[in-house]
Amino acid sequence: MQIVSSIAAMQRLAKKWRRAGTRTGFVPTMGYLHAGHLSLVKCARQAVGKNGRLVVSIYVNPTQFASTEDLSKYPRDLKCDLKLLQSLNVDAVFTPSDTEMYPGETGSRRCESADEPRFEKRGYSTYVVEEKLSRTMEGASRPGHFRGVTTIVAKLFNIVLPDVAVFGQKDFQQAAVVTRMVRDLNFPVKIIVAPTLREADGLAMSSRNKYLIGDLRRQATVLWRAIQMAQAAVKSSKSISAAKLKKDLKRMIEGAPDAKLDYVEFFEPETLSPIANVARGSQMALAVRIGKTRLIDNVRL
Ligand code: AMP
């Protein structure tokens, strides 16, 4: 397994594989890997076959974090990540530094609008923006977040040159935004969206679960319990008012002492358009703060 930290070296390797006619599968991550990430790697291997090449990137992308968020505290354990990836026969791990990805000095420019991310580099000024699917939910709660995501994914695609890239359904809106970017900007990449892996009690696996100490871990099951409550509501009646369901869910979620609902939304899975009446096939997504940790989850009802 090669560990590559320079863009030039990664592009050289990717071009060599392409010239040899080998298919490349790619899984972008921010590291601190868990079984959910590993399931994406296995899915990518299946997609490219045993003769294909697999690249996993580990990069905590600063442009998708706002200044108030947990960028500096984001958990990292590169040694453990590399061990896990080695065991899955990954061909290359791309682990660039911030100065490699966003060259230039860090500026301390004051942000004029809420849309501007707080991380700015004087030598870097090109961003990719999806303007429809990224406006609601995570986009509304985390201004600038998807601009950072689409920019880094576009850059990574140009560096890794994958035929196939695998994203998790766990970040449903992210997968939708990336799929739209690939379609709109004609990236020659097939996007696969793989299912969410959960702990035994239903909590979606996430690198941020590490922050859930003591009773917070138990309280974090409110996201899964909210999903189950919505599933039961949809089962018991053909169509149910989204407004009423949201109200009931908020009450249930905030019954946990350290839980604060950020949003719960019901929407069309393809367009992400909000729906007034929830029924079987509607998509549900929610974001909840458990203490200081913000967790997200979603399901197709
Ligand atoms: P992250 O490291 O959080 O940026 O996640 C990297 C990729 O792993 C994204 O495509 C996520 O959607 C995906 N992912 C995160 N958690 C899970 C999970 N529990 N099950 C499946 N995929 C996941």
py3Dmol code that shows the C-alpha trace and the ligand (Angstrom):
import py3Dmol

protein = """\
ATOM      1  CA  MET A   1       0.000   0.000   0.000  1.00  0.00           C
ATOM      2  CA  GLN A   2       1.456   3.332  -1.030  1.00  0.00           C
ATOM      3  CA  ILE A   3       1.051   6.373   1.192  1.00  0.00           C
ATOM      4  CA  VAL A   4       1.032   9.453  -0.964  1.00  0.00           C
ATOM      5  CA  SER A   5       1.003  13.000   0.328  1.00  0.00           C
ATOM      6  CA  SER A   6       1.861  15.055  -2.752  1.00  0.00           C
ATOM      7  CA  ILE A   7      -0.686  15.911  -5.436  1.00  0.00           C
ATOM      8  CA  ALA A   8       1.897  15.454  -8.216  1.00  0.00           C
ATOM      9  CA  ALA A   9       2.791  11.929  -7.024  1.00  0.00           C
ATOM     10  CA  MET A  10      -0.877  10.922  -6.704  1.00  0.00           C
ATOM     11  CA  GLN A  11      -1.658  12.216 -10.204  1.00  0.00           C
ATOM     12  CA  ARG A  12       1.378  10.380 -11.631  1.00  0.00           C
ATOM     13  CA  LEU A  13       0.198   7.130 -10.065  1.00  0.00           C
ATOM     14  CA  ALA A  14      -3.399   7.669 -11.211  1.00  0.00           C
ATOM     15  CA  LYS A  15      -2.279   8.397 -14.782  1.00  0.00           C
ATOM     16  CA  LYS A  16      -0.050   5.331 -14.819  1.00  0.00           C
ATOM     17  CA  TRP A  17      -2.985   3.137 -13.787  1.00  0.00           C
ATOM     18  CA  ARG A  18      -5.216   4.793 -16.367  1.00  0.00           C
ATOM     19  CA  ARG A  19      -2.659   4.196 -19.165  1.00  0.00           C
ATOM     20  CA  ALA A  20      -2.503   0.529 -18.124  1.00  0.00           C
ATOM     21  CA  GLY A  21      -6.287   0.337 -18.530  1.00  0.00           C
ATOM     22  CA  THR A  22      -6.927  -0.389 -14.849  1.00  0.00           C
ATOM     23  CA  ARG A  23     -10.120   0.827 -13.210  1.00  0.00           C
ATOM     24  CA  THR A  24      -9.735   2.986 -10.110  1.00  0.00           C
ATOM     25  CA  GLY A  25     -12.161   3.046  -7.196  1.00  0.00           C
ATOM     26  CA  PHE A  26     -12.043   5.906  -4.715  1.00  0.00           C
ATOM     27  CA  VAL A  27     -13.355   6.518  -1.197  1.00  0.00           C
ATOM     28  CA  PRO A  28     -12.858  10.032   0.201  1.00  0.00           C
ATOM     29  CA  THR A  29     -12.802  10.227   4.020  1.00  0.00           C
ATOM     30  CA  MET A  30     -11.727  12.486   6.863  1.00  0.00           C
ATOM     31  CA  GLY A  31     -10.087   9.542   8.644  1.00  0.00           C
ATOM     32  CA  TYR A  32     -10.614   8.125  12.135  1.00  0.00           C
ATOM     33  CA  LEU A  33     -12.031   5.193  10.254  1.00  0.00           C
ATOM     34  CA  HIS A  34     -14.807   2.934  11.490  1.00  0.00           C
ATOM     35  CA  ALA A  35     -16.675  -0.043  10.039  1.00  0.00           C
ATOM     36  CA  GLY A  36     -18.929   2.320   8.013  1.00  0.00           C
ATOM     37  CA  HIS A  37     -15.928   3.705   6.130  1.00  0.00           C
ATOM     38  CA  LEU A  38     -14.565   0.191   5.631  1.00  0.00           C
ATOM     39  CA  SER A  39     -17.871  -0.943   4.118  1.00  0.00           C
ATOM     40  CA  LEU A  40     -17.440   1.799   1.474  1.00  0.00           C
ATOM     41  CA  VAL A  41     -13.945   0.500   0.702  1.00  0.00           C
ATOM     42  CA  LYS A  42     -15.326  -3.033   0.263  1.00  0.00           C
ATOM     43  CA  CYS A  43     -18.055  -1.661  -1.980  1.00  0.00           C
ATOM     44  CA  ALA A  44     -15.437   0.150  -4.103  1.00  0.00           C
ATOM     45  CA  ARG A  45     -13.419  -3.077  -4.397  1.00  0.00           C
ATOM     46  CA  GLN A  46     -16.511  -4.891  -5.606  1.00  0.00           C
ATOM     47  CA  ALA A  47     -17.108  -2.171  -8.183  1.00  0.00           C
ATOM     48  CA  VAL A  48     -13.597  -2.268  -9.705  1.00  0.00           C
ATOM     49  CA  GLY A  49     -12.889  -5.987  -9.284  1.00  0.00           C
ATOM     50  CA  LYS A  50      -9.760  -7.672  -7.968  1.00  0.00           C
ATOM     51  CA  ASN A  51      -7.590  -6.236 -10.733  1.00  0.00           C
ATOM     52  CA  GLY A  52      -8.784  -2.704 -10.125  1.00  0.00           C
ATOM     53  CA  ARG A  53      -6.993  -0.166  -7.951  1.00  0.00           C
ATOM     54  CA  LEU A  54      -8.360   1.348  -4.765  1.00  0.00           C
ATOM     55  CA  VAL A  55      -7.529   4.779  -3.377  1.00  0.00           C
ATOM     56  CA  VAL A  56      -8.734   6.096  -0.021  1.00  0.00           C
ATOM     57  CA  SER A  57      -8.112   9.723   0.873  1.00  0.00           C
ATOM     58  CA  ILE A  58      -7.751  10.847   4.470  1.00  0.00           C
ATOM     59  CA  TYR A  59      -8.070  14.586   4.694  1.00  0.00           C
ATOM     60  CA  VAL A  60      -9.893  16.772   7.209  1.00  0.00           C
ATOM     61  CA  ASN A  61     -10.952  19.488   4.788  1.00  0.00           C
ATOM     62  CA  PRO A  62     -10.878  22.897   6.506  1.00  0.00           C
ATOM     63  CA  THR A  63     -13.071  24.664   3.937  1.00  0.00           C
ATOM     64  CA  GLN A  64     -16.121  22.620   4.914  1.00  0.00           C
ATOM     65  CA  PHE A  65     -15.911  23.630   8.593  1.00  0.00           C
ATOM     66  CA  ALA A  66     -17.154  26.974   9.931  1.00  0.00           C
ATOM     67  CA  SER A  67     -15.012  28.795  12.485  1.00  0.00           C
ATOM     68  CA  THR A  68     -17.370  27.774  15.284  1.00  0.00           C
ATOM     69  CA  GLU A  69     -17.111  24.086  14.401  1.00  0.00           C
ATOM     70  CA  ASP A  70     -14.887  21.246  15.543  1.00  0.00           C
ATOM     71  CA  LEU A  71     -12.083  21.378  12.925  1.00  0.00           C
ATOM     72  CA  SER A  72      -9.162  21.518  15.368  1.00  0.00           C
ATOM     73  CA  LYS A  73     -10.743  18.890  17.633  1.00  0.00           C
ATOM     74  CA  TYR A  74     -11.743  16.519  14.824  1.00  0.00           C
ATOM     75  CA  PRO A  75     -10.458  13.059  15.879  1.00  0.00           C
ATOM     76  CA  ARG A  76      -7.412  11.705  14.073  1.00  0.00           C
ATOM     77  CA  ASP A  77      -5.489   8.421  14.232  1.00  0.00           C
ATOM     78  CA  LEU A  78      -3.539   7.945  11.019  1.00  0.00           C
ATOM     79  CA  LYS A  79      -1.550   4.951  12.261  1.00  0.00           C
ATOM     80  CA  CYS A  80      -4.675   2.964  13.055  1.00  0.00           C
ATOM     81  CA  ASP A  81      -6.382   4.091   9.811  1.00  0.00           C
ATOM     82  CA  LEU A  82      -3.443   2.867   7.716  1.00  0.00           C
ATOM     83  CA  LYS A  83      -3.473  -0.525   9.434  1.00  0.00           C
ATOM     84  CA  LEU A  84      -7.184  -0.948   8.690  1.00  0.00           C
ATOM     85  CA  LEU A  85      -6.777   0.064   5.047  1.00  0.00           C
ATOM     86  CA  GLN A  86      -3.802  -2.241   4.579  1.00  0.00           C
ATOM     87  CA  SER A  87      -5.950  -5.165   5.721  1.00  0.00           C
ATOM     88  CA  LEU A  88      -8.451  -4.339   2.962  1.00  0.00           C
ATOM     89  CA  ASN A  89      -5.822  -4.360   0.200  1.00  0.00           C
ATOM     90  CA  VAL A  90      -6.115  -0.678  -0.547  1.00  0.00           C
ATOM     91  CA  ASP A  91      -3.527   0.298  -3.178  1.00  0.00           C
ATOM     92  CA  ALA A  92      -2.916   3.900  -2.173  1.00  0.00           C
ATOM     93  CA  VAL A  93      -3.841   6.227   0.666  1.00  0.00           C
ATOM     94  CA  PHE A  94      -3.796   9.903  -0.249  1.00  0.00           C
ATOM     95  CA  THR A  95      -3.038  12.051   2.831  1.00  0.00           C
ATOM     96  CA  PRO A  96      -2.242  15.592   1.713  1.00  0.00           C
ATOM     97  CA  SER A  97      -1.473  18.519   4.020  1.00  0.00           C
ATOM     98  CA  ASP A  98      -3.507  21.738   4.085  1.00  0.00           C
ATOM     99  CA  THR A  99      -0.744  23.661   2.300  1.00  0.00           C
ATOM    100  CA  GLU A 100      -0.685  21.026  -0.429  1.00  0.00           C
ATOM    101  CA  MET A 101      -4.437  21.314  -1.003  1.00  0.00           C
ATOM    102  CA  TYR A 102      -4.844  25.053  -0.377  1.00  0.00           C
ATOM    103  CA  PRO A 103      -1.502  26.729  -1.076  1.00  0.00           C
ATOM    104  CA  GLY A 104      -0.628  30.168   0.253  1.00  0.00           C
ATOM    105  CA  GLU A 105      -0.628  31.887   3.576  1.00  0.00           C
ATOM    106  CA  THR A 106      -3.701  31.681   5.756  1.00  0.00           C
ATOM    107  CA  GLY A 107      -5.474  35.022   5.648  1.00  0.00           C
ATOM    108  CA  SER A 108      -7.221  36.609   8.594  1.00  0.00           C
ATOM    109  CA  ARG A 109      -9.749  38.423   6.402  1.00  0.00           C
ATOM    110  CA  ARG A 110     -13.020  39.248   8.125  1.00  0.00           C
ATOM    111  CA  CYS A 111     -15.969  37.468   6.540  1.00  0.00           C
ATOM    112  CA  GLU A 112     -18.490  39.791   4.907  1.00  0.00           C
ATOM    113  CA  SER A 113     -21.312  37.283   4.490  1.00  0.00           C
ATOM    114  CA  ALA A 114     -22.490  34.224   6.350  1.00  0.00           C
ATOM    115  CA  ASP A 115     -21.889  32.204   3.182  1.00  0.00           C
ATOM    116  CA  GLU A 116     -18.164  32.701   3.321  1.00  0.00           C
ATOM    117  CA  PRO A 117     -16.183  30.010   5.063  1.00  0.00           C
ATOM    118  CA  ARG A 118     -13.734  31.148   7.722  1.00  0.00           C
ATOM    119  CA  PHE A 119     -10.751  29.331   6.264  1.00  0.00           C
ATOM    120  CA  GLU A 120      -9.165  31.484   3.588  1.00  0.00           C
ATOM    121  CA  LYS A 121      -5.778  31.134   1.945  1.00  0.00           C
ATOM    122  CA  ARG A 122      -4.246  34.070   0.119  1.00  0.00           C
ATOM    123  CA  GLY A 123      -2.962  31.835  -2.670  1.00  0.00           C
ATOM    124  CA  TYR A 124      -6.221  29.956  -3.221  1.00  0.00           C
ATOM    125  CA  SER A 125      -9.404  31.405  -4.727  1.00  0.00           C
ATOM    126  CA  THR A 126     -11.383  28.856  -6.759  1.00  0.00           C
ATOM    127  CA  TYR A 127     -14.460  27.125  -5.333  1.00  0.00           C
ATOM    128  CA  VAL A 128     -17.175  24.861  -6.739  1.00  0.00           C
ATOM    129  CA  VAL A 129     -20.742  25.705  -5.688  1.00  0.00           C
ATOM    130  CA  GLU A 130     -23.913  23.644  -6.192  1.00  0.00           C
ATOM    131  CA  GLU A 131     -26.808  26.069  -5.969  1.00  0.00           C
ATOM    132  CA  LYS A 132     -29.975  24.086  -5.371  1.00  0.00           C
ATOM    133  CA  LEU A 133     -29.713  20.860  -3.367  1.00  0.00           C
ATOM    134  CA  SER A 134     -27.171  22.380  -1.002  1.00  0.00           C
ATOM    135  CA  ARG A 135     -29.421  25.176   0.270  1.00  0.00           C
ATOM    136  CA  THR A 136     -31.538  23.263   2.811  1.00  0.00           C
ATOM    137  CA  MET A 137     -30.800  21.197   5.928  1.00  0.00           C
ATOM    138  CA  GLU A 138     -26.997  20.851   6.349  1.00  0.00           C
ATOM    139  CA  GLY A 139     -26.511  23.768   3.938  1.00  0.00           C
ATOM    140  CA  ALA A 140     -28.819  26.026   5.953  1.00  0.00           C
ATOM    141  CA  SER A 141     -27.388  24.959   9.328  1.00  0.00           C
ATOM    142  CA  ARG A 142     -23.759  25.050   8.221  1.00  0.00           C
ATOM    143  CA  PRO A 143     -23.250  28.014   5.846  1.00  0.00           C
ATOM    144  CA  GLY A 144     -20.395  27.381   3.411  1.00  0.00           C
ATOM    145  CA  HIS A 145     -20.248  23.672   4.284  1.00  0.00           C
ATOM    146  CA  PHE A 146     -21.256  22.297   0.881  1.00  0.00           C
ATOM    147  CA  ARG A 147     -19.084  24.821  -0.948  1.00  0.00           C
ATOM    148  CA  GLY A 148     -16.189  23.226   0.919  1.00  0.00           C
ATOM    149  CA  VAL A 149     -17.430  19.708   0.153  1.00  0.00           C
ATOM    150  CA  THR A 150     -17.968  20.201  -3.590  1.00  0.00           C
ATOM    151  CA  THR A 151     -14.647  22.028  -3.890  1.00  0.00           C
ATOM    152  CA  ILE A 152     -12.628  19.325  -2.147  1.00  0.00           C
ATOM    153  CA  VAL A 153     -14.404  16.474  -3.946  1.00  0.00           C
ATOM    154  CA  ALA A 154     -13.814  18.146  -7.335  1.00  0.00           C
ATOM    155  CA  LYS A 155     -10.143  18.618  -6.451  1.00  0.00           C
ATOM    156  CA  LEU A 156      -9.810  15.019  -5.265  1.00  0.00           C
ATOM    157  CA  PHE A 157     -11.439  13.722  -8.459  1.00  0.00           C
ATOM    158  CA  ASN A 158      -8.879  15.701 -10.499  1.00  0.00           C
ATOM    159  CA  ILE A 159      -6.053  14.272  -8.406  1.00  0.00           C
ATOM    160  CA  VAL A 160      -7.137  10.619  -8.053  1.00  0.00           C
ATOM    161  CA  LEU A 161      -8.849  10.315 -11.484  1.00  0.00           C
ATOM    162  CA  PRO A 162     -11.271   7.625 -10.291  1.00  0.00           C
ATOM    163  CA  ASP A 163     -13.695   5.665 -12.484  1.00  0.00           C
ATOM    164  CA  VAL A 164     -15.921   4.992  -9.462  1.00  0.00           C
ATOM    165  CA  ALA A 165     -16.285   6.858  -6.164  1.00  0.00           C
ATOM    166  CA  VAL A 166     -18.251   5.588  -3.167  1.00  0.00           C
ATOM    167  CA  PHE A 167     -20.085   7.846  -0.715  1.00  0.00           C
ATOM    168  CA  GLY A 168     -22.190   6.923   2.316  1.00  0.00           C
ATOM    169  CA  GLN A 169     -25.943   7.273   2.547  1.00  0.00           C
ATOM    170  CA  LYS A 170     -25.232   8.430   6.120  1.00  0.00           C
ATOM    171  CA  ASP A 171     -24.537  11.859   4.577  1.00  0.00           C
ATOM    172  CA  PHE A 172     -27.574  11.708   2.299  1.00  0.00           C
ATOM    173  CA  GLN A 173     -27.558  15.353   1.235  1.00  0.00           C
ATOM    174  CA  GLN A 174     -23.803  15.289   0.610  1.00  0.00           C
ATOM    175  CA  ALA A 175     -24.215  12.285  -1.704  1.00  0.00           C
ATOM    176  CA  ALA A 176     -27.040  14.089  -3.543  1.00  0.00           C
ATOM    177  CA  VAL A 177     -24.997  17.289  -3.933  1.00  0.00           C
ATOM    178  CA  VAL A 178     -21.907  15.408  -5.143  1.00  0.00           C
ATOM    179  CA  THR A 179     -23.988  13.345  -7.596  1.00  0.00           C
ATOM    180  CA  ARG A 180     -25.475  16.569  -8.970  1.00  0.00           C
ATOM    181  CA  MET A 181     -22.032  18.193  -9.278  1.00  0.00           C
ATOM    182  CA  VAL A 182     -20.714  15.170 -11.170  1.00  0.00           C
ATOM    183  CA  ARG A 183     -23.680  15.325 -13.541  1.00  0.00           C
ATOM    184  CA  ASP A 184     -23.595  19.098 -14.014  1.00  0.00           C
ATOM    185  CA  LEU A 185     -19.835  19.389 -14.495  1.00  0.00           C
ATOM    186  CA  ASN A 186     -19.491  16.128 -16.489  1.00  0.00           C
ATOM    187  CA  PHE A 187     -16.932  14.428 -14.278  1.00  0.00           C
ATOM    188  CA  PRO A 188     -16.297  10.984 -15.841  1.00  0.00           C
ATOM    189  CA  VAL A 189     -16.906   9.292 -12.494  1.00  0.00           C
ATOM    190  CA  LYS A 190     -19.632   6.873 -11.453  1.00  0.00           C
ATOM    191  CA  ILE A 191     -20.999   7.687  -7.994  1.00  0.00           C
ATOM    192  CA  ILE A 192     -22.140   4.800  -5.798  1.00  0.00           C
ATOM    193  CA  VAL A 193     -24.073   5.521  -2.591  1.00  0.00           C
ATOM    194  CA  ALA A 194     -23.643   2.770   0.015  1.00  0.00           C
ATOM    195  CA  PRO A 195     -25.918   2.020   3.003  1.00  0.00           C
ATOM    196  CA  THR A 196     -25.394   3.356   6.540  1.00  0.00           C
ATOM    197  CA  LEU A 197     -23.724   1.036   9.039  1.00  0.00           C
ATOM    198  CA  ARG A 198     -25.122   1.219  12.565  1.00  0.00           C
ATOM    199  CA  GLU A 199     -24.160   0.152  16.056  1.00  0.00           C
ATOM    200  CA  ALA A 200     -26.265  -2.607  17.666  1.00  0.00           C
ATOM    201  CA  ASP A 201     -28.568  -0.002  19.270  1.00  0.00           C
ATOM    202  CA  GLY A 202     -29.207   1.782  15.973  1.00  0.00           C
ATOM    203  CA  LEU A 203     -26.785   4.716  16.350  1.00  0.00           C
ATOM    204  CA  ALA A 204     -25.228   5.435  12.939  1.00  0.00           C
ATOM    205  CA  MET A 205     -21.468   4.914  13.066  1.00  0.00           C
ATOM    206  CA  SER A 206     -19.583   8.192  12.948  1.00  0.00           C
ATOM    207  CA  SER A 207     -16.104   9.435  13.822  1.00  0.00           C
ATOM    208  CA  ARG A 208     -17.827  12.005  16.061  1.00  0.00           C
ATOM    209  CA  ASN A 209     -19.356   9.246  18.246  1.00  0.00           C
ATOM    210  CA  LYS A 210     -16.007   9.270  20.052  1.00  0.00           C
ATOM    211  CA  TYR A 211     -17.153  12.477  21.794  1.00  0.00           C
ATOM    212  CA  LEU A 212     -20.189  10.748  23.312  1.00  0.00           C
ATOM    213  CA  ILE A 213     -18.892  10.057  26.798  1.00  0.00           C
ATOM    214  CA  GLY A 214     -20.938   8.383  29.541  1.00  0.00           C
ATOM    215  CA  ASP A 215     -24.659   9.033  29.432  1.00  0.00           C
ATOM    216  CA  LEU A 216     -24.388  11.060  26.195  1.00  0.00           C
ATOM    217  CA  ARG A 217     -23.783   7.818  24.287  1.00  0.00           C
ATOM    218  CA  ARG A 218     -27.093   6.432  25.557  1.00  0.00           C
ATOM    219  CA  GLN A 219     -28.909   9.682  24.778  1.00  0.00           C
ATOM    220  CA  ALA A 220     -27.548   9.607  21.216  1.00  0.00           C
ATOM    221  CA  THR A 221     -29.962   6.771  20.431  1.00  0.00           C
ATOM    222  CA  VAL A 222     -32.725   9.442  20.187  1.00  0.00           C
ATOM    223  CA  LEU A 223     -31.881   9.876  16.504  1.00  0.00           C
ATOM    224  CA  TRP A 224     -32.596   6.229  15.802  1.00  0.00           C
ATOM    225  CA  ARG A 225     -35.650   6.296  18.077  1.00  0.00           C
ATOM    226  CA  ALA A 226     -36.948   9.319  16.133  1.00  0.00           C
ATOM    227  CA  ILE A 227     -36.487   7.413  12.878  1.00  0.00           C
ATOM    228  CA  GLN A 228     -38.370   4.449  14.318  1.00  0.00           C
ATOM    229  CA  MET A 229     -41.155   6.721  15.549  1.00  0.00           C
ATOM    230  CA  ALA A 230     -41.554   8.220  12.056  1.00  0.00           C
ATOM    231  CA  GLN A 231     -41.483   4.745  10.508  1.00  0.00           C
ATOM    232  CA  ALA A 232     -44.245   3.606  12.854  1.00  0.00           C
ATOM    233  CA  ALA A 233     -46.313   6.735  12.103  1.00  0.00           C
ATOM    234  CA  VAL A 234     -46.055   6.140   8.344  1.00  0.00           C
ATOM    235  CA  LYS A 235     -46.991   2.481   8.782  1.00  0.00           C
ATOM    236  CA  SER A 236     -50.085   3.273  10.804  1.00  0.00           C
ATOM    237  CA  SER A 237     -51.555   5.828   8.420  1.00  0.00           C
ATOM    238  CA  LYS A 238     -51.291   6.333   4.646  1.00  0.00           C
ATOM    239  CA  SER A 239     -50.218   9.963   4.884  1.00  0.00           C
ATOM    240  CA  ILE A 240     -49.386  12.106   7.892  1.00  0.00           C
ATOM    241  CA  SER A 241     -48.829  15.860   8.248  1.00  0.00           C
ATOM    242  CA  ALA A 242     -45.101  16.694   8.231  1.00  0.00           C
ATOM    243  CA  ALA A 243     -45.696  19.647  10.565  1.00  0.00           C
ATOM    244  CA  LYS A 244     -47.432  17.476  13.161  1.00  0.00           C
ATOM    245  CA  LEU A 245     -44.833  14.714  12.904  1.00  0.00           C
ATOM    246  CA  LYS A 246     -42.005  17.255  13.296  1.00  0.00           C
ATOM    247  CA  LYS A 247     -43.641  18.632  16.438  1.00  0.00           C
ATOM    248  CA  ASP A 248     -44.043  15.164  17.962  1.00  0.00           C
ATOM    249  CA  LEU A 249     -40.484  14.202  17.071  1.00  0.00           C
ATOM    250  CA  LYS A 250     -39.040  17.391  18.557  1.00  0.00           C
ATOM    251  CA  ARG A 251     -40.842  16.701  21.831  1.00  0.00           C
ATOM    252  CA  MET A 252     -39.606  13.094  21.941  1.00  0.00           C
ATOM    253  CA  ILE A 253     -35.999  14.021  21.013  1.00  0.00           C
ATOM    254  CA  GLU A 254     -35.746  16.873  23.482  1.00  0.00           C
ATOM    255  CA  GLY A 255     -37.032  14.556  26.201  1.00  0.00           C
ATOM    256  CA  ALA A 256     -33.403  13.418  26.384  1.00  0.00           C
ATOM    257  CA  PRO A 257     -31.784  15.911  28.798  1.00  0.00           C
ATOM    258  CA  ASP A 258     -28.798  16.867  26.614  1.00  0.00           C
ATOM    259  CA  ALA A 259     -30.481  16.652  23.193  1.00  0.00           C
ATOM    260  CA  LYS A 260     -31.351  19.722  21.134  1.00  0.00           C
ATOM    261  CA  LEU A 261     -32.990  19.305  17.740  1.00  0.00           C
ATOM    262  CA  ASP A 262     -31.310  21.293  14.954  1.00  0.00           C
ATOM    263  CA  TYR A 263     -33.721  20.163  12.211  1.00  0.00           C
ATOM    264  CA  VAL A 264     -35.898  17.300  11.141  1.00  0.00           C
ATOM    265  CA  GLU A 265     -37.082  17.376   7.526  1.00  0.00           C
ATOM    266  CA  PHE A 266     -39.243  15.250   5.256  1.00  0.00           C
ATOM    267  CA  PHE A 267     -38.539  15.546   1.551  1.00  0.00           C
ATOM    268  CA  GLU A 268     -38.456  13.978  -1.904  1.00  0.00           C
ATOM    269  CA  PRO A 269     -35.309  11.815  -2.092  1.00  0.00           C
ATOM    270  CA  GLU A 270     -34.365  12.946  -5.630  1.00  0.00           C
ATOM    271  CA  THR A 271     -35.067  16.677  -5.538  1.00  0.00           C
ATOM    272  CA  LEU A 272     -34.770  17.179  -1.758  1.00  0.00           C
ATOM    273  CA  SER A 273     -37.963  19.289  -2.013  1.00  0.00           C
ATOM    274  CA  PRO A 274     -39.806  19.447   1.329  1.00  0.00           C
ATOM    275  CA  ILE A 275     -43.115  17.596   1.493  1.00  0.00           C
ATOM    276  CA  ALA A 276     -46.215  18.552   3.470  1.00  0.00           C
ATOM    277  CA  ASN A 277     -47.582  15.023   3.839  1.00  0.00           C
ATOM    278  CA  VAL A 278     -45.268  12.209   4.806  1.00  0.00           C
ATOM    279  CA  ALA A 279     -45.855   8.742   3.364  1.00  0.00           C
ATOM    280  CA  ARG A 280     -44.004   5.542   2.543  1.00  0.00           C
ATOM    281  CA  GLY A 281     -41.047   6.436   0.278  1.00  0.00           C
ATOM    282  CA  SER A 282     -40.554   9.921   1.770  1.00  0.00           C
ATOM    283  CA  GLN A 283     -37.001  10.684   2.889  1.00  0.00           C
ATOM    284  CA  MET A 284     -36.425  11.834   6.456  1.00  0.00           C
ATOM    285  CA  ALA A 285     -33.266  13.539   7.726  1.00  0.00           C
ATOM    286  CA  LEU A 286     -32.411  15.020  11.084  1.00  0.00           C
ATOM    287  CA  ALA A 287     -29.579  16.751  12.924  1.00  0.00           C
ATOM    288  CA  VAL A 288     -29.440  16.718  16.716  1.00  0.00           C
ATOM    289  CA  ARG A 289     -26.940  18.128  19.169  1.00  0.00           C
ATOM    290  CA  ILE A 290     -26.140  15.724  21.993  1.00  0.00           C
ATOM    291  CA  GLY A 291     -24.268  17.948  24.419  1.00  0.00           C
ATOM    292  CA  LYS A 292     -21.679  19.608  22.177  1.00  0.00           C
ATOM    293  CA  THR A 293     -21.695  16.869  19.534  1.00  0.00           C
ATOM    294  CA  ARG A 294     -23.800  17.383  16.417  1.00  0.00           C
ATOM    295  CA  LEU A 295     -25.061  14.113  14.924  1.00  0.00           C
ATOM    296  CA  ILE A 296     -26.989  13.512  11.691  1.00  0.00           C
ATOM    297  CA  ASP A 297     -28.985  10.590  10.378  1.00  0.00           C
ATOM    298  CA  ASN A 298     -31.561   9.866   7.704  1.00  0.00           C
ATOM    299  CA  VAL A 299     -33.761   7.129   6.305  1.00  0.00           C
ATOM    300  CA  ARG A 300     -36.136   6.353   3.469  1.00  0.00           C
ATOM    301  CA  LEU A 301     -39.503   5.782   5.161  1.00  0.00           C
TER     302      LEU A 301
END
"""
ligand_1 = """\
23
AMP
P -16.298 11.196 6.768
O -14.975 10.614 7.133
O -17.214 11.408 7.933
O -16.187 12.391 5.858
O -17.030 10.083 5.893
C -16.446 9.570 4.730
C -17.468 8.757 3.993
O -17.936 7.704 4.815
C -18.703 9.582 3.597
O -19.100 9.230 2.282
C -19.707 9.168 4.630
O -21.045 9.281 4.174
C -19.338 7.720 4.853
N -19.837 7.239 6.138
C -19.744 7.868 7.340
N -20.380 7.162 8.299
C -20.889 6.060 7.699
C -21.662 4.948 8.150
N -22.039 4.825 9.416
N -22.010 4.002 7.249
C -21.638 4.115 5.949
N -20.910 5.132 5.459
C -20.547 6.103 6.316
"""
view = py3Dmol.view(width=600, height=400)
view.addModel(protein, "pdb")
view.setStyle({"model": 0}, {"cartoon": {"style": "trace"}})
view.addModel(ligand_1, "xyz")
view.setStyle({"model": 1}, {"stick": {}})
view.zoomTo()
view.show()
